[in-house]
Amino acid sequence: MCSWLGLLRHPHKDRVDQDSAQRLAILASNEFLVWSLSYEDVQSILEDKSVDQFDLFLGMPKEKLEAFLEKFNARSLMELKSRSSFYWLVEWLSQPCFSAWNSFASAFVFGGFLKACSTPSSNEAFYQEFELPDYAQTQLGNLWLSGDKKGCLKGIVMGESWQRFHLGWIVDKSAIKSGNMHQLAGHCVFDDSSELTDSDLDKQQWNGFLRMINLLQFQSLSCFFTIKGIANSLYSGLASNKTTTEDSGDAWDELLADAVSDEERALIVLLSSLGVEIPILGYELENEEGEVLAEAFLAWTNQKIAVLFDDVLEDQSVFTAMGWTVFTSPALQEDSSAFVNLFKK
């Protein structure tokens, strides 16, 4: 996600299908983030009121959740679990680190998949029931064919109060086991086939849907739709603007296999989640005579971007002097937004 601008538009419960299609279209442009706030979200801040939010991690004990988020490098955002969408927006504006939010969203998706796997009444009915728009399959690429699918209807894994939620998950288990925690996707189809009322139950579910799409926008393979929106083909015109190709997952896996340390693997996993082009591993910068002047761990020659580790920073000045933009591994782990922006110019 690229310009790092938050776009806020008030949603309406009587046109959830149209709102969802408009939000997906904006996200598909890869130029904006879209924030959806309900009246309750705003009032929770203005009146300092506590608003019950659906449990993102479905009752996972705190100690287990801390370890779980640690695996996704998302523990720093753990407090978002119980915060409102308005708080999320303020947090994003104050510290817009896409990689951290991407990891938190991926953890949310994987947590749902694990819950579905352990729920006896859950099955693959979601992907049998719904013919997802082409946009969803385009986003998924090879994951659509190779991933393990799990799904549930009427919010089974979320509880009885969430009857309007139909959820599905696709996970590449082999990628997860090898440390690539982003080869997964979550799909939510909101049931707007009957009109939303002003009842507390419908308000809760509508607010929950807005909250879910605020988070899923950071997980590039995930999508959200509504039953009426699918029936009326509101998503048929969506075109993916992903910067990676369908076989990019295999290319990243190859880079991961060539990594020789945990630090290198962690960096490759992070970069693979950002939707950037495949880099060259172990790039040697040469002068006109073919003499090697410096070396980068990863390099994108078209953009003249290099990534180095701290122990070879003496090469940084050489790359910089020849017009390259250089990032260090710690800097990327801290905030990747400036890095991703360079691929959009």
Phi, psi and omega in degrees: 000134210244316180270350176061032176258137175267130180249124185245125177221132184292124180276160180232134186288345180267004177214047181299323181297313181292319179298317181296321179294319179294319180294317178296322179297320178293316179295322181296336179291344182062025181245341186219158164258152182238123179250130181244119181240138175266171177301319180296324178299315181292315180297329180298332178271312184295323183253007180051047181258145177276129179242127179292127179248153177291145185286109183303327185247021163051051173081011179296127180303150186304314183298318180291323180295320179301314179293322179297312180293330178299322179297332180264006185056040185233014184296332182296341181255017185302325183293344178296339183310319185250009182265160181281166178296330177295317177298320178302315181299314179298318179298318179295316181295329181278328180219079185280074178257101186298320184299322180293316179292323177299318179292321179295318179294321178294322177296319177300315180295314182293325177298320177295320178298315179296320179296319179296322180296331183262004180258110185305323183279357178274147180206200181265019185302330182303309184282348173275328184280320188249132171266097185295147178303156181304329181304320181297316181290327176296317178299321185286327183060227183293339181298330179300325183270325188260343186282157174278126184260138175218145181202166177210154178251155177053041172057034186307315184284345181266339180118167186299335183285354189243050184294338182276359183259123172244122192235145177220152180222143174229126186227134171271097185297324181294323178293318179299317181296329181274000176105356177272096189274013184242003178273070181201166181208148174239141178234135177235124172248112183275133183275098176251022181294333171248147186297138175287136180256182177269014179292154179301324182294315179291322176299318179299316183289321178297314177299323179295322179294316178300318180296319181294317182288334174299326181273318183296339179297340179271353179251100196298338181271350185269156181215164177221143182216178170231160181299313179295323180297319178292315181299326182264010177056036181290343183257005187293334182270000182289135177235130180288140177243035181293146181269354180257160178264172184296330181264014182295329179302318178296320180295318177295322178298323177294318176299318181298322180292331180276349180292146186246356181218162178298325180295318178295318180296318180297321180291318179296319178299317178299310183295327181294339181272355189263359177073027179261169180294161178288128181271174173267130180271131178066052184281133178254124179272121184245156172269185185296337180272001180085010179279133180284120182262324183199166181225142177242147177297314177225148180212144173243101190290326180297320180267352184054056178241134181230147176240127182235158172265161184301329186282359177232033184291348177295339178280345185299315182295329179292313178298316182298318181296335180261019172088015180268154171260126187245135174238145174262157180302313179300322181295320179292322178295330181283315182199117184259004187297316180296323178298309182296323182300329182294337180277355182256359183275000000 
